């Protein structure tokens, strides 16, 4: 049986955390302290993300940051 790959539908920022919205309805947060480029980015830079590979990856071109959804969930990429 092949497990479904987790996919993001949206990224939000609240207080000092990134909140990842997944297509299965879950929301997962990670402290910005774990993500220094995003922590030091402006609100505008944080909002300028792209979902890549159907939501498996998140890209912030302006700050040269790439995150995998699986990695944020502690799963192997």
Order of alpha helices (4+ residues) and beta strands (2+ residues): beta-beta-beta-alpha-alpha-beta-beta-beta-alpha
